[in-house]
Amino acid sequence: LHLEDSVARGSSLQLKKPPTRRQGQTISRGHKNFELMLNLQLGIRHSVGRPGPALSLDLKTSAFDPREKFWTRFPPEGSKHTPPHPSSEFKWKDYCPLVFRTLRKLFDIDAADYMLSICGDDALRELSSPGKSGSFFYLTNDDKYMIKTMKKAEVKVLIRMLPAYYNHVRSFKDTLVTKFFGLHCVKLTGSTQKKVRFVVMGNLFCTDTAIHRRFDLKGSFQGRTTAKPEAEIDSTTTLKDLDLNYIFRLQKLWFKEFCSQVDRDCDFLENERIMDYSLLIGLHFREVSTPHTSGVSSPTGNGDCENGEAPRLSEDSNDQLVINSTRQSPVSLGINMAARAEKTVRKNDCQVVGEPTGVMYDVILFFGIIDILQDYDISKKLEHAYKSMQYDPTSISAVDPKLYSKRFRDFIFKVFIEDT
């Protein structure tokens, strides 16, 4: 039976909406990055609110020129172009502003909504720990946008690949690669002269649906596990390749589209000499319990389903799984997709993907390709050479983009399969 039919008939199925746990610490007055947040909000309000020419999706080559960047000074007392503000003087840089303004149009981002999300009265939230690269991440209060601090080398990579990136996302509206909305820099004046570069991106997990499990998958296995005892793993923990204990079954049409888009996106990244990217997956177990599932343990391992067991689906109901979302946000590739997750078990550490167990869960999936700004530069070549002397060269993350792309696809196409 469909979930909705069962509820309508007064069956014992119960819908349970778990309390959402918000990630990050609110940047309030007294936080070490409070002033930086104010600078960032002032700068984005200036950039987005500034009048510009009528937009055409056909951009001239000059719009992508690396020299297409503009500095604006923000004195505390204000100026002809900037408002007065309570923080110290700073300078603000916009990189290729016309390109990012056009990208926002391409991604259907309303300028007023964008400004309100980032620059409204609500503070940003800082995620608890920096990423492996040392970058810090900030979330807008409405969870729509993620702001990441960047190294100078990453900025150069993004500017270099911007023409190809623009053409790619324009050609494929269902691309799984990260959506970029703005590239900026804050330069603090005074003795520090510190520069903070950052990019504004779409947040993959902007949803009212609770994310119960997160996986970051590269297809490499050296060091690809979460060094946390199971008791400490919760819905905000990002698990890795060797922690994965599911395969995901997609409806035939979605699976075909998924495979095509992963191939297109990987071809693009390979051509741009990018490696070390991941498929980030968010997994929501539908909050349903029945008397028949009381003996089935929570698929998340430690009760993330807030006292509601995730359902084990019977073979009879498998082919009647609701594929389209109902009464929720629209479904598109990687967003709000109904699917089935099948539990797997690894017999040994050499297994790329565990063996299916036949235990199925009705899930909603969110996924996309992230961390797409690492090119195969000299440091990555040295890392590959060094680690190759210690480990199997094919198991490490730092490999040539062509090999990385092939290994990534091979792995992902074992993790995602067609539902039959």
C-alpha positions as CSV (number, residue, x, y, z in Angstrom):
1,L,0.0,0.0,0.0
2,H,1.1,3.5,-0.6
3,L,2.0,5.4,2.6
4,E,-0.8,8.0,2.0
5,D,-3.4,5.2,1.5
6,S,-2.5,3.5,4.7
7,V,-2.8,6.7,6.7
8,A,-6.1,7.6,5.1
9,R,-7.5,4.2,6.0
10,G,-6.6,4.7,9.6
11,S,-4.0,1.9,9.7
12,S,-1.4,1.7,12.4
13,L,1.2,3.5,10.3
14,Q,2.4,6.6,12.1
15,L,4.1,9.6,10.6
16,K,6.6,11.1,12.9
17,K,8.4,14.4,12.3
18,P,11.7,14.5,14.1
19,P,13.0,17.6,15.7
20,T,15.5,19.1,13.3
21,R,19.0,19.5,14.7
22,R,20.7,22.6,13.2
23,Q,24.4,22.6,12.5
24,G,26.8,25.2,13.5
25,Q,27.3,28.0,16.1
26,T,25.5,31.3,15.5
27,I,28.0,34.1,15.0
28,S,26.8,36.7,17.6
29,R,28.5,39.7,19.0
30,G,31.7,38.6,20.8
31,H,32.4,35.7,18.3
32,K,35.9,36.0,16.9
33,N,34.4,36.2,13.3
34,F,31.6,38.6,14.1
35,E,33.2,41.6,12.4
36,L,34.2,39.5,9.4
37,M,30.6,38.4,9.1
38,L,29.4,42.1,9.1
39,N,32.0,42.9,6.4
40,L,30.9,40.0,4.3
41,Q,27.2,41.0,4.6
42,L,28.0,44.7,3.8
43,G,30.0,43.6,0.8
44,I,27.4,41.3,-0.7
45,R,24.7,43.8,-0.2
46,H,26.8,46.3,-2.1
47,S,27.7,43.8,-4.9
48,V,24.2,42.4,-5.5
49,G,22.4,45.8,-5.0
50,R,24.6,47.7,-7.4
51,P,22.8,48.5,-10.7
52,G,24.1,46.7,-13.7
53,P,23.4,46.2,-17.4
54,A,20.5,44.1,-18.6
55,L,21.6,40.5,-18.3
56,S,22.2,38.2,-21.3
57,L,23.1,34.6,-20.9
58,D,25.5,35.0,-23.8
59,L,28.5,36.4,-22.1
60,K,31.5,38.0,-23.8
61,T,34.9,36.4,-23.2
62,S,36.0,39.6,-21.5
63,A,33.6,38.9,-18.6
64,F,35.8,35.9,-17.6
65,D,39.1,37.7,-17.7
66,P,41.0,37.1,-14.5
67,R,41.7,40.8,-14.3
68,E,37.9,41.4,-14.1
69,K,37.9,42.2,-10.4
70,F,36.9,45.3,-8.5
71,W,38.0,46.7,-5.2
72,T,35.6,48.9,-3.0
73,R,36.7,50.7,0.1
74,F,34.3,50.6,3.1
75,P,35.3,53.3,5.7
76,P,33.3,53.3,8.9
77,E,31.8,56.7,8.2
78,G,30.5,55.6,4.8
79,S,31.3,57.0,1.4
80,K,29.5,58.0,-1.8
81,H,29.0,54.3,-2.7
82,T,29.0,52.6,0.7
83,P,26.9,53.0,3.9
84,P,28.3,53.8,7.4
85,H,29.0,50.7,9.5
86,P,30.1,49.8,13.0
87,S,33.2,47.8,12.2
88,S,36.7,48.8,11.2
89,E,37.6,49.9,7.7
90,F,37.9,47.1,5.1
91,K,38.3,46.7,1.4
92,W,36.0,44.4,-0.6
93,K,36.8,42.6,-3.9
94,D,34.4,41.2,-6.4
95,Y,35.8,38.6,-8.9
96,C,34.2,38.4,-12.4
97,P,31.0,40.0,-11.0
98,L,29.0,39.9,-14.3
99,V,29.6,36.1,-14.6
100,F,28.4,35.4,-11.1
101,R,25.4,37.7,-11.5
102,T,24.5,35.8,-14.7
103,L,25.0,32.5,-12.9
104,R,22.6,33.5,-10.2
105,K,20.1,34.3,-13.0
106,L,20.8,31.0,-14.6
107,F,20.1,29.2,-11.3
108,D,16.9,31.2,-10.8
109,I,18.2,33.0,-7.7
110,D,16.1,36.2,-7.0
111,A,18.5,39.0,-6.1
112,A,16.3,40.3,-3.2
113,D,15.9,36.8,-1.7
114,Y,19.6,36.2,-2.1
115,M,20.5,39.4,-0.2
116,L,17.9,38.7,2.5
117,S,19.3,35.2,3.1
118,I,22.9,36.4,3.5
119,C,22.5,40.0,4.6
120,G,19.2,40.0,6.6
121,D,18.9,40.5,10.3
122,D,19.7,36.8,11.0
123,A,23.3,35.9,11.7
124,L,25.3,33.3,9.9
125,R,26.2,30.0,11.6
126,E,29.8,28.7,11.6
127,L,30.2,25.0,11.3
128,S,32.0,23.6,14.3
129,S,35.3,22.6,12.7
130,P,37.2,23.6,9.5
131,G,37.5,21.2,6.7
132,K,40.6,19.1,5.9
133,S,41.9,22.0,3.8
134,G,41.6,24.4,6.8
135,S,38.7,26.3,5.2
136,F,35.8,27.5,7.4
137,F,32.2,27.0,6.4
138,Y,29.3,29.3,7.2
139,L,25.5,28.7,6.7
140,T,22.8,31.2,6.2
141,N,20.0,31.1,8.8
142,D,17.6,29.7,6.2
143,D,20.1,27.0,5.2
144,K,19.9,28.1,1.5
145,Y,23.6,29.1,1.1
146,M,26.9,27.9,2.3
147,I,29.9,30.3,2.4
148,K,33.4,28.7,2.3
149,T,36.7,30.5,2.9
150,M,39.2,29.7,0.2
151,K,42.9,29.6,-0.4
152,K,44.4,31.8,-3.1
153,A,45.2,28.6,-5.2
154,E,41.5,27.6,-5.1
155,V,40.4,31.0,-6.3
156,K,42.8,30.7,-9.2
157,V,41.4,27.3,-10.1
158,L,37.8,28.6,-10.1
159,I,38.7,31.7,-12.2
160,R,40.6,29.5,-14.6
161,M,37.8,27.0,-15.1
162,L,34.9,29.6,-14.9
163,P,34.3,29.7,-18.7
164,A,34.0,25.9,-18.9
165,Y,32.0,25.8,-15.7
166,Y,29.5,28.4,-17.0
167,N,29.0,26.5,-20.3
168,H,28.6,23.2,-18.4
169,V,25.9,24.4,-16.0
170,R,24.2,26.3,-18.7
171,S,24.1,23.2,-20.9
172,F,23.0,20.8,-18.2
173,K,20.4,22.2,-15.8
174,D,20.4,18.9,-13.7
175,T,24.2,19.0,-13.2
176,L,25.3,17.5,-9.9
177,V,28.3,19.8,-9.5
178,T,28.4,22.5,-6.9
179,K,26.4,25.7,-7.7
180,F,28.6,28.8,-7.3
181,F,26.9,32.2,-6.8
182,G,29.7,34.6,-5.9
183,L,33.4,34.9,-5.4
184,H,34.7,37.7,-3.1
185,C,37.6,38.8,-0.9
186,V,37.6,40.9,2.3
187,K,40.9,42.7,3.0
188,L,41.2,44.0,6.6
189,T,43.1,47.3,7.0
190,G,45.5,48.1,9.8
191,S,48.5,46.1,10.9
192,T,47.2,42.7,9.8
193,Q,46.3,43.4,6.2
194,K,44.7,40.0,6.3
195,K,42.8,38.8,3.2
196,V,39.9,36.4,3.5
197,R,38.7,35.0,0.2
198,F,35.4,33.1,0.0
199,V,32.9,31.6,-2.3
200,V,29.1,31.5,-1.9
201,M,27.5,28.1,-2.9
202,G,24.2,26.4,-2.8
203,N,23.6,24.2,0.3
204,L,22.9,20.7,-0.9
205,F,20.9,19.9,2.3
206,C,18.6,22.9,2.3
207,T,15.4,21.0,3.1
208,D,12.8,20.6,5.8
209,T,13.4,16.9,5.5
210,A,15.6,15.6,8.3
211,I,18.9,14.2,7.1
212,H,19.6,11.0,9.1
213,R,22.9,9.9,7.5
214,R,25.6,11.7,5.5
215,F,28.2,10.0,3.3
216,D,31.1,11.7,1.5
217,L,32.2,9.2,-1.2
218,K,35.4,9.4,-3.4
219,G,36.0,5.9,-4.5
220,S,39.3,5.8,-2.7
221,F,39.9,3.8,0.5
222,Q,43.1,4.9,2.1
223,G,42.1,6.7,5.3
224,R,38.5,6.8,4.1
225,T,36.7,6.0,7.4
226,T,35.3,8.1,10.2
227,A,37.5,7.8,13.3
228,K,34.6,7.9,15.7
229,P,33.1,5.3,18.0
230,E,29.6,4.3,16.9
231,A,28.1,5.9,20.0
232,E,29.4,9.3,18.9
233,I,28.1,9.1,15.3
234,D,24.9,11.1,14.8
235,S,23.0,12.7,12.0
236,T,25.6,15.5,11.6
237,T,28.5,13.1,11.2
238,T,29.8,12.8,7.7
239,L,30.7,9.2,7.0
240,K,33.1,8.0,4.3
241,D,33.7,5.2,1.8
242,L,34.6,2.5,4.2
243,D,31.7,3.4,6.5
244,L,29.1,3.0,3.7
245,N,26.7,0.1,4.4
246,Y,24.0,0.7,1.8
247,I,23.4,0.5,-1.9
248,F,20.8,2.8,-3.4
249,R,18.2,1.6,-5.8
250,L,16.8,4.3,-8.2
251,Q,13.7,4.0,-10.4
252,K,14.7,3.1,-14.0
253,L,14.2,6.6,-15.5
254,W,16.0,8.3,-12.7
255,F,18.8,5.8,-12.8
256,K,19.4,6.4,-16.5
257,E,19.4,10.1,-16.0
258,F,21.7,9.8,-12.9
259,C,24.3,7.7,-14.9
260,S,24.2,10.1,-17.8
261,Q,24.7,13.2,-15.6
262,V,27.5,11.6,-13.5
263,D,29.3,10.8,-16.8
264,R,28.9,14.4,-18.1
265,D,30.0,16.0,-14.9
266,C,33.0,13.7,-14.6
267,D,34.0,14.4,-18.2
268,F,33.9,18.1,-17.4
269,L,36.0,17.8,-14.2
270,E,38.5,15.5,-16.0
271,N,38.9,18.0,-18.8
272,E,39.5,20.7,-16.3
273,R,42.2,18.5,-14.6
274,I,40.2,18.4,-11.3
275,M,40.5,15.6,-8.8
276,D,39.7,14.8,-5.2
277,Y,36.0,15.6,-5.6
278,S,33.3,13.7,-3.7
279,L,29.7,12.6,-4.0
280,L,28.0,14.0,-0.9
281,I,24.8,12.0,0.0
282,G,22.2,12.9,2.5
283,L,19.8,10.1,3.5
284,H,16.4,10.5,5.1
285,F,14.6,7.3,6.4
286,R,10.9,7.8,6.1
287,E,9.5,8.1,9.6
288,V,7.0,5.2,9.6
289,S,6.5,2.4,12.1
290,T,4.2,-0.6,12.0
291,P,3.7,-3.5,14.4
292,H,5.5,-5.7,11.8
293,T,8.7,-3.8,12.0
294,S,9.1,-3.6,15.8
295,G,11.9,-6.1,15.7
296,V,13.9,-4.3,13.0
297,S,16.7,-2.1,14.4
298,S,17.1,1.5,13.3
299,P,19.1,1.6,10.0
300,T,21.1,4.5,11.4
301,G,22.5,2.4,14.2
302,N,21.9,4.7,17.1
303,G,18.3,5.8,17.2
304,D,18.5,8.8,14.8
305,C,14.9,8.1,13.7
306,E,13.7,9.6,17.0
307,N,11.9,6.5,18.4
308,G,10.4,5.7,15.0
309,E,11.8,2.6,13.3
310,A,12.5,3.0,9.6
311,P,10.4,0.5,7.7
312,R,11.7,-2.7,6.3
313,L,9.7,-3.0,3.0
314,S,8.1,-6.3,2.1
315,E,8.7,-7.7,-1.4
316,D,5.0,-7.0,-2.2
317,S,5.3,-3.3,-1.6
318,N,8.7,-2.9,-3.4
319,D,7.2,-2.2,-6.8
320,Q,4.6,0.2,-5.4
321,L,7.2,2.5,-3.8
322,V,6.1,6.1,-4.2
323,I,8.6,7.6,-6.6
324,N,7.4,11.2,-6.8
325,S,7.3,13.4,-3.8
326,T,3.9,14.4,-2.5
327,R,3.0,17.6,-0.6
328,Q,6.7,18.4,-0.5
329,S,9.2,20.4,-2.5
330,P,9.6,19.4,-6.2
331,V,11.8,16.4,-7.1
332,S,14.8,16.8,-9.4
333,L,18.0,14.8,-9.9
334,G,19.8,14.8,-6.5
335,I,17.0,16.7,-4.7
336,N,14.2,15.1,-2.7
337,M,14.4,11.8,-4.6
338,A,12.5,8.8,-3.3
339,A,14.5,5.6,-3.6
340,R,15.2,2.4,-1.7
341,A,18.3,1.8,0.4
342,E,19.4,-1.8,0.7
343,K,21.6,-2.7,3.7
344,T,25.0,-4.2,2.9
345,V,27.6,-6.1,4.8
346,R,31.4,-6.2,4.0
347,K,32.9,-9.6,4.5
348,N,36.4,-8.2,4.4
349,D,38.2,-4.8,4.1
350,C,39.1,-5.5,0.5
351,Q,35.4,-5.3,-0.7
352,V,34.7,-2.1,-2.5
353,V,31.0,-2.3,-1.8
354,G,29.4,-4.7,0.8
355,E,27.2,-7.6,-0.2
356,P,23.4,-6.9,-0.2
357,T,21.4,-8.3,2.6
358,G,17.8,-8.0,1.2
359,V,16.9,-5.5,4.0
360,M,15.3,-2.5,2.3
361,Y,14.4,0.9,3.6
362,D,12.2,3.6,2.0
363,V,14.3,6.7,1.8
364,I,14.6,10.2,0.4
365,L,18.0,11.1,-1.2
366,F,19.8,14.4,-1.6
367,F,23.2,14.3,-3.4
368,G,25.7,16.3,-5.4
369,I,29.4,16.5,-6.4
370,I,31.4,18.7,-4.1
371,D,35.0,19.9,-3.6
372,I,35.6,20.5,-7.3
373,L,38.4,23.1,-7.0
374,Q,41.4,20.8,-6.4
375,D,43.6,20.5,-9.6
376,Y,46.4,18.0,-10.0
377,D,49.1,20.5,-9.2
378,I,52.7,19.8,-8.1
379,S,51.8,19.3,-4.4
380,K,49.2,16.6,-5.4
381,K,51.8,14.9,-7.7
382,L,54.3,14.8,-4.8
383,E,51.6,13.5,-2.4
384,H,50.8,10.8,-5.0
385,A,54.5,9.8,-5.3
386,Y,55.0,9.7,-1.5
387,K,51.8,7.7,-0.7
388,S,52.4,5.3,-3.6
389,M,55.5,4.1,-1.8
390,Q,53.5,3.2,1.3
391,Y,50.1,2.1,-0.1
392,D,48.5,0.7,-3.3
393,P,48.6,3.7,-5.7
394,T,45.0,3.0,-6.8
395,S,43.7,3.3,-3.3
396,I,44.8,6.8,-2.5
397,S,42.9,10.0,-3.1
398,A,45.7,12.0,-4.9
399,V,45.8,10.5,-8.4
400,D,45.8,11.8,-12.0
401,P,42.4,13.3,-12.9
402,K,41.8,10.7,-15.6
403,L,42.3,7.8,-13.2
404,Y,40.4,9.6,-10.5
405,S,37.4,10.1,-12.8
406,K,37.3,6.4,-13.8
407,R,37.7,5.2,-10.3
408,F,35.0,7.6,-9.0
409,R,32.5,6.5,-11.7
410,D,33.2,2.8,-11.2
411,F,32.6,3.1,-7.5
412,I,29.5,5.3,-7.7
413,F,27.9,3.0,-10.3
414,K,28.3,0.1,-7.8
415,V,26.7,2.2,-5.0
416,F,23.7,3.3,-7.1
417,I,21.9,0.7,-9.1
418,E,18.7,0.4,-11.1
419,D,15.6,-0.8,-9.1
420,T,14.1,-3.9,-10.4
